[in-house]
Amino acid sequence: MAVIVVGGMIGLGKTSVATLLGKELNSDVFFESVDDNPILPLFYTSSPEEIERKRYPFLLQLHFLNTRFKSIKEALVHNRNVLDRSIYEDWYFAKVNRELGRISQLEFDVYEGLADNMMAELAELPKKAPDLMVYLKASFETVMYRIGLRGRSFEQDKSLVDYYRLLWSGYDEWVMNHYHASEVLIVDMDRLDVVNRPQDAAELVRDVREKLNDLVIA
């Protein structure tokens, strides 16, 4: 079997897809640190002045880098695991926050140095990288609808729309030109609803199995 990472924009169902794949492929699932993340609500709800003073974006990226590094180290020890987002995507979020001025260039340099050291340590493991990224892709309208449907209060403020749009606008480019850890399977989340339509869930699992077979893994 394979190590799979599930990636994509906020709200598109990474956790649901990771849970589904874990169940269908008899794999352990490593979930993103959200409910137990003390910084995430502060990142979304703080004023620009508070963000500037308390450096929540930088702290958030360090928190995610730390927790995802722990998860992927554990996942790569075995050949049958699914990760709900991975350490590889963290760089993209840090980059966007640097472009917005929420993370300084010095902070970004520190972040990249830590990330590079962690990646070097991953290279020492018996399994060095995932086998497949399942990339959830959708229109911006679908992203916003799904974020609203999820209902996390700290994600709903209208002032966040520009942030979401900037993240969304560059995601495809990051996947196609900067992600090199594994093969990528693109999933059209404008069309699929794996939570409410069993036929869609079955189609996604079938597509993943076929992709893994093509890679001579499954």
C-alpha positions in Angstrom: 0.0 0.0 0.0 1.0 3.6 -0.1 1.5 6.8 1.9 -1.0 9.4 0.7 -1.2 13.1 1.5 -4.5 14.9 0.9 -4.0 18.6 -0.1 -6.0 21.5 -1.2 -7.8 24.8 -0.2 -9.3 25.5 3.1 -12.8 24.0 3.4 -12.7 21.6 0.5 -13.0 18.4 2.6 -9.5 17.2 3.2 -10.4 15.6 6.5 -13.5 13.9 5.0 -11.4 12.6 2.1 -8.6 11.4 4.4 -11.1 9.7 6.7 -12.7 8.0 3.7 -9.4 6.8 2.2 -8.2 5.6 5.6 -11.3 3.5 6.0 -11.4 2.1 2.4 -7.6 1.4 2.2 -7.3 0.1 5.8 -4.8 2.9 6.6 -4.1 5.0 9.7 -5.0 8.7 9.3 -2.9 11.6 10.6 -5.2 14.6 11.0 -4.3 18.3 10.8 -4.0 20.0 14.1 -7.1 22.3 14.2 -9.4 21.7 17.2 -6.4 21.5 19.5 -4.5 24.4 17.9 -4.4 27.4 20.3 -3.1 29.8 17.7 -5.5 29.2 14.7 -8.5 31.1 16.1 -6.3 34.0 17.0 -4.8 34.1 13.5 -8.3 34.5 12.0 -9.9 36.8 14.5 -7.1 39.2 15.6 -7.0 42.8 14.3 -4.1 43.8 12.0 -2.6 45.6 15.0 -2.7 42.5 17.1 -1.2 40.4 14.3 1.6 42.9 13.9 2.3 43.0 17.6 1.9 39.3 18.5 3.1 37.7 15.3 0.3 35.1 15.2 0.9 34.2 11.5 4.5 33.3 12.2 3.6 31.4 15.3 0.9 29.5 13.5 3.3 28.4 10.7 5.8 27.2 13.3 3.0 25.3 15.1 1.9 23.6 11.9 5.5 22.9 10.8 6.1 21.2 14.1 2.9 19.1 14.2 3.1 18.1 10.6 6.8 17.1 10.9 5.8 14.8 13.8 3.0 13.3 11.7 5.0 12.7 8.5 7.9 11.1 10.4 5.5 8.6 12.0 3.7 8.1 8.7 6.8 7.4 6.6 7.9 4.6 9.0 5.1 2.5 7.6 3.7 1.8 4.1 0.0 2.4 4.8 -0.9 5.9 6.0 -3.0 8.9 5.0 -2.2 12.5 6.0 -4.7 15.3 6.2 -2.5 17.9 4.6 1.2 17.6 5.0 4.4 19.5 5.8 4.9 20.1 2.0 2.0 22.6 1.8 3.1 24.6 4.8 5.7 26.5 2.7 2.9 27.8 0.4 0.9 29.2 3.4 4.0 30.8 4.8 4.8 32.3 1.4 1.3 33.9 1.1 1.5 35.4 4.5 4.9 36.8 3.7 3.5 38.4 0.6 0.7 39.9 2.7 3.2 41.3 5.1 1.9 39.2 8.0 5.2 37.3 8.1 8.4 39.3 7.8 11.2 38.4 5.5 13.4 37.5 8.5 10.6 35.3 10.0 10.2 33.6 6.6 14.0 33.0 6.4 13.9 31.4 9.8 10.9 29.3 8.8 12.6 28.1 5.6 15.7 27.2 7.5 13.7 25.0 10.0 11.8 23.4 7.1 14.9 22.6 5.2 16.4 20.9 8.3 13.3 18.9 8.7 13.2 17.8 5.1 16.9 16.7 5.4 15.9 14.5 8.3 13.0 13.0 6.4 15.6 12.0 3.7 17.2 9.7 6.3 14.1 7.6 6.8 13.6 4.3 5.1 10.7 5.8 3.1 11.6 9.3 2.1 8.4 10.8 0.8 4.7 10.1 0.1 3.7 8.1 -2.9 0.7 10.2 -3.9 -1.0 13.6 -3.2 -4.7 13.7 -3.7 -5.2 17.3 -4.6 -8.7 18.7 -4.0 -9.4 21.4 -6.6 -12.5 23.6 -7.0 -13.7 27.0 -8.0 -13.5 29.9 -5.6 -17.3 29.9 -5.3 -17.2 26.3 -4.1 -14.4 27.0 -1.7 -16.5 29.8 -0.1 -19.6 27.8 0.0 -17.8 24.9 1.7 -16.2 27.2 4.3 -19.6 28.6 5.1 -21.1 25.1 5.3 -18.4 23.9 7.7 -19.4 26.7 10.1 -16.3 27.3 12.1 -17.0 30.7 13.5 -13.5 32.0 13.3 -13.4 31.3 9.5 -16.6 33.2 8.6 -15.6 36.9 8.9 -16.1 38.7 5.6 -12.7 40.4 6.0 -11.1 37.0 5.3 -12.4 36.7 1.7 -9.4 38.5 0.2 -7.1 36.2 2.1 -9.0 33.1 0.9 -8.9 34.4 -2.7 -5.2 35.0 -2.6 -4.6 31.5 -1.3 -6.9 30.0 -3.9 -5.4 31.9 -6.8 -2.0 30.5 -6.4 -2.7 27.0 -5.2 -2.7 25.3 -8.6 0.6 26.9 -9.5 2.2 25.7 -6.2 1.0 22.1 -6.9 2.1 22.0 -10.5 5.4 23.9 -10.2 6.6 23.6 -6.7 5.4 20.2 -5.3 7.8 17.5 -6.3 7.5 15.0 -3.5 5.1 12.6 -5.2 2.7 12.0 -8.1 -0.5 14.1 -7.9 -4.1 13.0 -8.5 -6.4 16.0 -9.1 -10.0 15.6 -7.7 -12.7 17.9 -9.0 -14.6 19.1 -5.8 -16.9 21.2 -7.9 -18.4 18.0 -9.0 -17.9 15.5 -6.2 -19.5 15.5 -2.7 -17.9 12.6 -0.9 -19.8 13.3 2.3 -23.4 13.3 1.0 -23.2 11.2 -2.1 -22.0 7.6 -1.7 -21.4 7.2 -5.4 -19.0 10.2 -5.4 -17.1 8.7 -2.5 -16.9 5.4 -4.3 -15.6 7.2 -7.5 -12.9 8.9 -5.5 -11.7 5.7 -3.9 -11.7 4.0 -7.3 -9.7 6.8 -8.9 -7.1 6.6 -6.0 -6.8 2.8 -6.3 -6.3 3.1 -10.1 -3.7 5.8 -9.6 -1.8 3.7 -7.1 -2.0 0.7 -9.4 -0.5 2.8 -12.1 2.4 3.6 -9.7 2.9 -0.1 -9.0 2.2 0.5 -5.3 -1.2 -1.0 -4.5 
